[in-house]
Amino acid sequence: MRKIAATYIFPVNQPPIKNGTLICESDGTIVDIIDNNGELKEESGLEFYSGILVPGFVNTHCHLELSHLKGKIEEKTGIGGFIGKINTLRNQDFGSIEKAIEIADRKMWAAGTAAVGDISNSNITIVTKQKSKIYYHTFVESFGFHPSRAETAFEYAKNVLSEFRENKLPASIIPHSPYSVSKPLFEKIKENAFAEKSLLSIHNQESKGETQFYKNGDGPIANHLKNNLGIDISHWKPTGKSSIISIMKYLPPQNRLILVHNTFTEKSDLNELKHNRSLENIWFALCPNSNLYIENKLPPISLFKEEDLNICLGTDSLASNHQLSILEEMITIQQNFTELKLEELLIWATLNGAKALGIESTFGTFQAGKNPGVNLISGFDFRNMKLTISSKVKRLV
């Protein structure tokens, strides 16, 4: 049994507790939270830390298998340049792909990450995930823009899915993005998701090029498909609408859905979404440091807050980020949207992420019986109750 106290405890599901005490089992299971009415007394076995205690973070969007590409792709190339580089470099073994995956997993754990929604195009992350202390839900990503590839692409995804499940690792098949999946492939993924009631995720409106491709049929996405991949896109007919509205019919409304990035999502898109399905089971995953890395733009967080959306956080990959740290994502948001309160950011980084992945019975809050992990954040601005660029995280449990 451990007794851990700090300047503040943020249970997330209730207001912060000054000089509170968190009691947990040796394995991290929460037993109780004691409100000492702001007056902490010395007692045997009590650990006290200057800083704030928060639950383990939930990273709802990561590409662990791209960890070997850290520093290999220049910043601010735009989506066309970025995905072109990914296709060129992803299978090049810079040292060791497997070793890079192991290191990234260990660093995420040390940085306070308790659970991850991870994108996989292969089985290469299975060994690391089996040994990891982190809970992983693997999104087996399927893509193939030309209709002729639909059957092959879906069968490949099913085989990868089977490998994860055979190794007792939670997984589901998802579409990569609106611009990389043909109608027949979307139909196969939809049918599978409906039958399995599975968790869905899709890259959404990460670039202006995506909107341009759907509205006009040209731009950097079209150039990538034709020139980088050599795909015949003569079958493609622009819809004249935004990408998310154009493909909503392929995402069953009863399935839990994570929309990732949302950098160029507009109010009109949100209005259309409300008419097509309930927003209660849609989570908007934000990866601000990746958005700055690729497009040098942040998503419209103030709009999302006004619309009371379910917001959660991700990191994307080390191909498009300098680290896989949810705290660093929170700091970037805090620095650019100063009106946000820490309590809001913590909900996005913990409880909402847990709900998005369907694991809120274990992760996301300090509540008796849960085992969410315990993080200490130091370098905290107590006067304004905000994170700073000097804030650091240390895992205690």
Secondary structure by P-SEA (a helix, b strand, c coil): cbbbbcccccccccccccbbbbbbccccccccccccccbbbbbcbbbbbcbbbbcbbbbcccccccccccccccccccaaaaaaaaaaccccccccaaaaaaaaaaaaaaacccccbbbbccccaaaaaaaccccccccbbbbbccccaaaaaaaaaaaaaaaaaaacbbbbbbbcccccccaaaaaaaaaaaaaacbbbbbbccccaaaaaaaaccccaaaaaacccccccccccccccccccccccccccccccccccccccccaaaaaaaaaccccccbbbbbbaaaaaaccccccaaaaaaaaccccccccccccccccccaaaaaaaaaaacccccaaaaaaaacaaaaaaacccccccccccccccbbbbbcccccccccccccbbbbbcc
